[in-house]
Amino acid sequence: MKLTVIGIEEGRPIPADFALCIPDPEAHVAFAPNQNPALSWDDVPGGTASFAVLSWDRTVPTAGDDVNKYDREVPADLPRTDFFHWVLVDLDLSTGAIAAGAFSDGVTPRGKAGPAGPDGTRQGLNDYTGWFAGDPHMEGLYYGYDGPCPPWNDSLVHEYFFAVYALDIDRCQVDGDFTGGQVRAAIEGHVLAEASVMGTYALNPRLRSD
């Protein structure tokens, strides 16, 4: 199976249109267009009954002691973990593409509605649900897609994966407010093929080329 993410080249910076945050000279960050990118895939194996889409940052700090602090950077040698940005299941077999902005077009404080999504899909919770917990202006349930917003003082460029999975089941066995980790567990043993594209993003001015 082959995946194309329009506007994102393997190993290259992700355009700001697909990010939650962009750099700001005074506040460090500002909200970005936060559109989901357009995806298309082909070479689907026989026996496929549905598709799932996951997007995650594999470079998220496991401790927040240094995150977004004015007088320091997040150390490069700090252990890192996954942070899900998009959790989408039950895409029909006839689906071969997702249009830009179809699942997110702008920042929605407190999160977009879910889990029901367009065309019979279901959207899981992305990890901004936990990140914004306790923020009186932003906390809520964040369904569907919300793009990159890594720490503005991180010493590493973050790596974001967009992946499509061809499944031999027509409904992913998750319910309620499900997460990316739960989808990974539910599709284990049901993946006939998968394809991914990795793009990068950073807010630390020292790591940006623009």
C-alpha positions in Angstrom: 0.0 0.0 0.0 1.2 3.5 -0.8 0.3 6.7 1.1 0.6 10.3 -0.2 0.2 13.2 2.2 -0.2 16.2 0.0 2.1 19.0 1.1 4.2 16.8 3.4 7.4 15.2 2.0 9.1 12.3 3.8 11.5 13.7 6.4 10.8 17.4 5.5 9.2 20.2 7.6 5.4 20.2 7.8 3.7 23.3 6.5 2.2 25.7 9.1 -1.3 25.1 7.5 -1.3 21.7 9.2 -0.1 22.8 12.6 -1.9 23.8 15.7 0.8 26.4 16.6 3.2 28.7 14.8 6.1 30.7 16.3 5.3 34.1 17.7 8.1 36.6 18.5 6.4 37.9 21.6 4.3 35.0 23.0 6.5 32.2 21.6 3.5 30.6 20.0 0.3 31.5 18.3 -2.5 29.5 16.8 -2.1 28.2 13.2 -4.7 27.2 10.5 -4.8 23.6 12.0 -6.1 21.9 8.9 -5.8 18.2 8.6 -3.7 17.4 5.5 -5.1 15.7 2.4 -4.3 11.9 2.3 -4.7 9.5 -0.5 -3.7 5.8 -0.7 -3.7 3.0 -3.2 -2.5 -0.6 -3.8 -5.0 -1.8 -1.2 -4.7 -5.5 -0.5 -7.6 -7.9 -1.2 -9.7 -8.7 1.9 -9.6 -5.2 3.1 -12.9 -4.3 4.9 -12.1 -0.8 6.3 -9.3 1.6 7.0 -8.0 3.4 10.1 -5.8 6.5 10.3 -3.4 7.4 13.1 -1.1 10.4 13.4 1.4 10.8 16.2 4.5 12.6 17.3 7.1 10.1 18.5 9.3 12.8 20.1 7.3 14.1 23.0 9.2 14.6 26.3 8.3 12.1 29.0 8.7 14.8 31.7 7.5 18.4 31.7 9.9 20.0 34.1 11.7 21.9 31.4 8.8 22.3 28.9 8.2 25.9 27.7 10.5 27.4 30.4 12.1 30.7 29.5 15.6 30.0 30.9 16.3 26.5 29.5 15.8 23.9 26.7 14.2 20.5 27.0 17.3 18.2 27.0 17.8 16.1 23.9 18.6 13.0 25.9 15.3 13.0 27.8 13.3 9.9 27.1 10.5 10.5 24.5 7.1 8.9 23.9 4.2 9.0 21.5 1.6 11.8 21.4 -1.4 11.1 19.2 -2.7 14.0 17.0 -5.3 12.1 14.9 -7.3 9.0 15.7 -9.8 7.9 13.0 -11.5 4.5 12.4 -14.2 2.9 10.3 -13.3 4.5 7.0 -15.3 2.6 4.4 -13.6 0.3 1.9 -14.5 2.7 -0.9 -12.5 5.5 0.7 -9.2 6.2 -1.0 -8.6 9.7 0.1 -9.3 12.4 2.7 -9.6 16.0 1.7 -7.6 18.8 3.4 -9.7 20.4 6.1 -12.3 17.6 6.1 -11.7 16.7 9.7 -10.2 19.9 11.0 -10.1 23.5 9.8 -9.0 25.8 12.6 -8.4 25.6 16.3 -11.5 24.7 18.3 -11.0 25.6 22.0 -12.2 22.7 24.2 -12.1 20.4 21.3 -14.2 19.4 18.3 -17.3 17.3 18.5 -17.1 13.5 18.4 -16.8 10.6 18.3 -19.1 10.5 15.3 -17.3 11.8 12.2 -18.1 12.4 8.5 -19.4 9.5 6.3 -19.8 7.0 9.1 -16.3 7.4 10.6 -15.5 7.5 14.3 -13.0 9.9 15.8 -11.0 9.1 18.8 -9.5 11.4 21.4 -6.2 12.9 20.5 -3.7 13.7 23.3 -4.4 17.4 23.6 -7.3 16.1 25.8 -4.7 15.5 28.5 -2.4 18.4 27.6 -5.0 21.0 28.0 -6.6 19.5 31.1 -6.8 22.1 33.8 -6.6 25.1 31.4 -9.8 27.0 31.9 -9.9 28.3 28.3 -8.9 25.1 26.5 -9.7 22.0 28.5 -12.1 19.5 26.9 -12.4 16.4 24.8 -10.3 16.7 21.7 -11.7 14.4 19.0 -10.2 14.0 15.6 -7.2 16.0 14.2 -5.2 18.7 15.9 -1.8 19.4 14.5 1.8 19.9 15.8 2.5 22.3 18.7 5.8 21.0 20.2 7.5 22.7 23.1 8.9 26.0 21.9 12.1 25.4 23.9 12.7 21.8 22.8 16.2 21.0 21.7 14.9 18.3 19.2 13.0 18.6 16.0 9.8 16.6 16.4 8.9 13.8 14.1 5.2 13.3 13.1 3.8 10.2 11.4 0.7 9.9 9.3 -0.3 6.3 8.8 -3.1 4.5 7.1 -4.0 0.8 8.0 -5.9 -1.6 5.7 -8.0 -3.8 8.1 -9.8 -7.1 7.7 -12.6 -5.9 9.9 -15.3 -3.4 8.9 -15.6 -1.9 12.4 -12.7 -1.3 14.8 -13.5 -2.9 18.2 -13.2 0.3 20.3 -16.1 2.2 21.9 -16.9 5.4 23.7 -14.1 8.0 24.0 -11.3 5.8 22.7 -7.6 6.7 22.3 -4.9 6.1 19.9 -3.3 3.5 22.1 -6.6 1.6 22.3 -6.9 1.6 18.5 -3.4 0.3 18.2 -4.3 -2.6 20.5 -7.7 -3.2 18.7 -6.2 -3.5 15.2 -3.4 -5.8 16.2 -3.7 -9.0 14.2 -6.1 -7.3 11.7 -3.7 -5.2 9.7 -3.4 -6.4 6.1 -1.2 -3.5 5.0 0.0 -0.1 6.3 1.7 2.9 4.9 3.1 6.0 6.5 4.7 9.4 5.8 6.9 11.2 8.4 7.2 15.0 8.5 9.0 17.2 11.0 8.1 20.4 12.9 9.8 22.6 15.5 8.9 25.9 17.3 12.3 26.5 18.8 13.7 29.4 16.6 17.2 27.8 16.9 15.9 24.7 15.0 13.9 26.5 12.3 15.2 27.5 8.9 12.7 30.2 8.2 
